[in-house]
Amino acid sequence: MKGEAVYLYAFDVANEIITSRVQQILSEKPFPFEIRMDRTLPKDMPLYRPLAIEPQPLPGKLHGSPVRLLIRIYDVGVVTVMMRVAFEVDALGELMRFHNPKLEDGLALDTVALNFCAEVCDNLKDSIVGRTEFPPPPEAYTVFCLTDLDGANDANVWLAGQRRAVAGLLTETAAEKLSEPQVAEVLRVQRSFENTDLAVIDWDAALVVDLSGYVDDVLYALELANLQLEEFRIMDQRLDKYLDRAYEDLERRPMTLFGAANKTLRHLRRFRVDVAKLADEVTHITKFFGDWYLARVYLGARDRFYLDQWRASVEQRLAQLDKLYSVAHAEVNEQRMLWLEIIIVVFFAIDLLILLRVGR
């Protein structure tokens, strides 16, 4: 069997990247990434095209093979790093060594991806809006791509005979140890267009088979889903932290008219707008999959990654921020009215004293 192990990394680096300003990345001219469309689709259907570069392969090798790179820039503030390593094996179990990859010099691919992302961000500093705190290296989403099945010409028939081996590979578990319900769950999300292709999508890894040798379109759909997952994770974490800080501000600090309340309200308004805008933009890039098969692949990944649940979590926290904003706003208004009433009473008392003094 021949193919590639592909590692997908997504980094949330900014609120927005103005891609029209990007002229050069890592000394290379970026190009709009496009996928080949072999299937029937509406000709006027647009497809989102991020900027991309293909740097030279890494100097170090992984299991004796060079590591190819593809870096993409998304205007939603995300940089993705894709690493591809060719392999040739006799059995699926031999691919277990490609999980948690390290180069021959001992450097983890996670670290390599993070370093490339940092370099790209330095190159993009004039095009980045609202650069975020640099994220820790995320866990790679691994895709095993097979383009030769040792002579088999029907990918779906081949899968039927390799069910346990595929489930074991995607879950990093010995095939004989898996229960039948677990095997069925791992293989639950499958997509296939012809007998020569298929995709099995699990939470941490996927298997893609295409005997024509072209897998970039499916990889792109999986990358978009992985990108969205990373974005929603980051938004959820930021909202958690901000809610904790906002609750502390409301409980511990005096709610004066020109003090903590106004500052908290400004932060809440700005953060709410930023998160709402980001959630909409992250969803927008997958509105137009002209290739309906790719749309089905994406929907399968969205189901497996629980993207709808992640978005619901973000929206729930936005609703909590709305409530917090309403409470804080009400308190500020109450304090404003209280101070106005006090001022009116003071002025009335002064007027009364003046009238009494003049009357004497």
N, C-alpha and C positions, 0 to 999 in steps of 0.2 A: 504493500500500500504506500502511495506517495501523497504528499500534501504539505501543508504548512501549519505551524502553531502560530496563532495571531493573538497578540496581547493589546487590549484596548484600555487606555487611560484617559480620563476626563478631569480637567482642572478648572474650577471656577476661579477666575483671576480678576474679574472686574464686573461692574454693573453693565458695561457696554464696551465693545471694541468697534471703532469707526473704521471698517475695513476699506472704505474708499480712500483713506489716507495712507494705507500701508503700501509702501513701495518696495521694501526689501526686508527679508527675514533671514537671519543667520547667513548673510551675504548671498542670498539667493532671491530671485524674483518670484513672488508667489503667483499661482495660477488658480482660476476658479475650478474647483474639483467637479468632475462630471463622471457619471456612470454610464455604461453602455446599456442601451435599451434594445433588447432583442425580442421582447414580447409585445403583443398588440396593446396600444394605449392611446388615449386622446392626444393628438399632436400639439394642441394648444395648452396642455396642462403644464404649468410651471413647476420646477423642482428646485428646492433650495440648494445653492451651490456655495459652500464655504471656500475660503482661500486655503491653498495647500502648498506645501513644499516637500520635496523628497531629498533630504540630506544624504551624504555618503553613508554607507553601512558602518556600523560600529566597528572600532578596531578589534575589540574582543569578540570571541565566538561563543555560541551556546550549543553545547553538545556537538562540537566540531563543525557547526554550520554558521555562516555569517548572518548577522541580524540586520534586516532592512528596516528603514524608517519612513514613516509618512506622518507629517504634522499638519493639522488643520486648525484654522482660526475661524471661530463663529462670532457673529456680531452680537450675540447675547452675552458675551463676556467669557467665553469658554475656549480653552486651548486643549485639543486632544492630541495624544501621541499614540501612534500605532506601530508596533514592532512585529515583524514577520520572520519566522525561522522555518526553512524547508526541512523536511524529514523524509525518510524512507524506512518503513518498519514491516515486520512480518505479521504482527498482531497488535490489536488496539491496546493491550496491556502495556506494551513498551512505551506508549505515550505518557504514562503516568509521570515519567521523569520531567515532563515539560510543565508540570504544575510547580508553582513557587520558584520561578526560574532565576538562576544566577549565571553570570558569565564565567568563563574559565578562570578569570582573575579573582573570582569571589564576589564581584560587585552585583548586587541585586538589580534586576531590571526596573523595579519600582524606583530605586534611587536614580538610575539613569534617566528615566522618564521625568522625574521631578527636576533634575538638573537641566534637561532640555527645555522644560517649561519655564524655568527661571530665566534662561538665556533668551527665549522668545519674548518674555515679558519685558526684559530690558530693551530689546529691539523695538518693542511696540509702545514704549512709554509715552510717545506723543499721540498715540491713537487710542489710548486706554482712558475710559471715563470711570471714575470711582473705583480705583484699584482696591481689591480686597486684601485682607490679611492673608499672607501666603499659606495655602492649605497644606496639611500633612500629606504624604504620598498615599493615594488611595489604593485599594486592592484592585489588581487588574481583572478585567473580564476576559476570560480565555476562550478563544474559538479555535476548535480543531477543524481544519479544512482538508477534505480528502478529494483528490482529483483523479485517483486511480485506485480501483478496488481489487487488484490482482485478477483482472480479467472479467469480473462481474460487470454486467451492463444494465442491471436494473437495481437502482439504489434502494428502492422500497423492499424488494425481495431480500436484498443483502441485509437490510436492517432487521427484518423479521428473524433472521438467523443469528443476529449479533445483539439482540436486545439486552441481555445481561452485561455483555462486554461494554456496550455504549453507556448504559446506566452506571456501571462501575467507574468508567473513565470520567464521566461528567461529575460524579460525586466524590471522586478520589477514594473509592472504597473497593476492596476486593470483590469481584463480581459474584463469587460464590456465597458471600456473606449477606448479600442484599435479599430482602424479602420480595415476593412477587408484587405486593401492593406498592412498595417503594419503586420497583422497576417501572410499574405502570405510571406512577406519578412523575418520574423523571421523563418518561417518553410521552407524557400527556400533551405537551405543546409541540406539535409537529406541523410542518408545512412542506408541500411538494407541488411543483407545477408539471413536471414531466417525470417519466420513470428514471431519468438520468440525474435528477437532483432531489435533495431533501434538506430540511433543516430541523434539528431537534434542539429546543431552547430550554435550558434550565437556569436556575438562579445565579450560579457562579460560573458556568461555562456552557458552551454550545457546541454542537457538531453540525458542520455544514458539508454536504456532499454535492459536487457538481462535476460530472464526468467530462463536460466541455472544457473545464479548466478555469472558468471565469467565476470568481466568488466575490468580487469587489462590491457588487450591488447589494448582496445580502449583508456583507460586512458593514456597509454604510447604514443600512436600516438598523442593525444591531448597535452601531455606534451612536446613532441618534437617540435610541432608547436608553442606552447607558449614560449618555450626556444628560438626558432629562432626569434620570435617577439621581445622578450626582448633584444637579442643580437643586432638586427638591430636598435632598438630604441637607445641603448647605443652608437653604432657606429655613428649613425646619429647625436646625440647630441655632441659627441666628435669632429666630423668633423666640425660641426657648430662653436663650440668654437675655434677650431684650425684655421679655416679659418679666423674668426674675428681677432684673434691674429696675424696671418700671414699678413693679409692686413694692420694692424696697423704697423707692423714692416717695411713693404715695403714703406708705405706712410710717416711715421714720423721719421724713423731712417736713418742716412746717410748710403748709400750703399757703404761702403768701402770694399776693398779687403779682409781684415782680420777681419772685424767687423760683423755687424748684418746680412749681406747677407749670409756669409758662415754658420753662426749658423742657420739661417732660412732654408737654403738648406739642411743641415744635418737633421733637424727635419722633413722637408717635405719628404725626402727620406725614413727615418726610419718609419714615420707614415704611409706613403703610402704602404710600404711593409707589415707592421703589419695589416692594415685594409684589404688588399687584401688577405692575408693568413687567417685571421679570417673569412672573408666572405666565402671563399672556404671551410674551415673546418666546419663551421656551416651548410652549405648546404650538405656536404659530409655525415653526419651522417644519412641522410634520403634517400641516394641513393639506399639502399638495404632493401626494405620492402618485404620480401619473401611472406608474406601473402597479396594477392592483395586486399582483403577487407580492411585491415588496411591501405594499400596505398591509397585507395579511401577515407577513413576517414581522413587521413593526407591531401590529396589534397583538401578536403572540408574545413578543418580548414585553410589551406594555402590561399584559396580563401576568407574565411570570415575574416581572419586577415590581408589581403592585403599584404602578404609577398613579392609578386613580386614587388609591388609598393615601399615597404620599401627598397628592394634591389636596385631598380632603383634609388631611392633617394641617396643611399650610392654611387652607381657608378657615379652618376652625380657630387657629391661632390669630388669624386676621380678625375674626369675629370677636375674640377675646380682647384684642387691642381696641376694637371699636367700643366695647363696653368700658374698658379702662379709660379711653378717651372721654367717653360720655360722663363717667364719674368725676374725672379730674376737671372737666369743663364745668360741670355743675358746681363743684366745690369752689372753683375760681369765681364763678358768677355769684355764688352765695357770699363769698368773702368780699367781693366788690360791692355788692348791695349793702352788706353790713357796714363797710367802711364809709360808704356814701351816707348811710343813715346816721352814723356817728358824727360825720362832718356836718351834716345838716343840723343835728342836735347841738353841736358845739357852736355853730354860727348863730343858731337861735338863742342859745344862752348868752352869747356875747352881745347880740342885739338887745336882749332883755336887760342885761347889765348896763349897757349904754343908755337905754331909755330911762332906767331907774336913776342913773347918775345925773342925766340931764334934767330929769324932773325935779330933782332937789335944788 
